[in-house]
Amino acid sequence: MELVFALAIGVLAGSGIYLVLRPRTFQVIMGLTLLAYAVNLFIFAMGRLRIGAPPVIDPARGSDPALYTDPVPQALVLTAIVIGFATTALFLVVLLASRGLNGTDHVDGREPEEG
């Protein structure tokens, strides 16, 4: 399970970095989104990968910390998802405004040369 998580984080981070370095604004936005997903998975993995363990103490199970998972990474990731969605929406509005003013979504305002 850890290997799959590590590969997923690596693929998302690598793809995100590749897209951030592209000249088109939309590709940069998608790259930032992929990087945010990679960071979210990384934070989630730092809270230990546990299946079937509740994050809230249940009086019937006792108070042994080994029976529970850490709720802080889950709360951080949930908050990061909401903030990331709002940031992506803001970036898309700015992209549409820029395209309306300049007529292109290229970063420097010029279309790339074919070659």
Secondary structure as GFF3:
##gff-version 3
##sequence-region A 1 115
A	DSSP	alpha_helix	2	20	.	.	.	ID=ss1
A	DSSP	alpha_helix	25	46	.	.	.	ID=ss2
A	DSSP	three_ten_helix	65	67	.	.	.	ID=ss3
A	DSSP	alpha_helix	71	102	.	.	.	ID=ss4
###
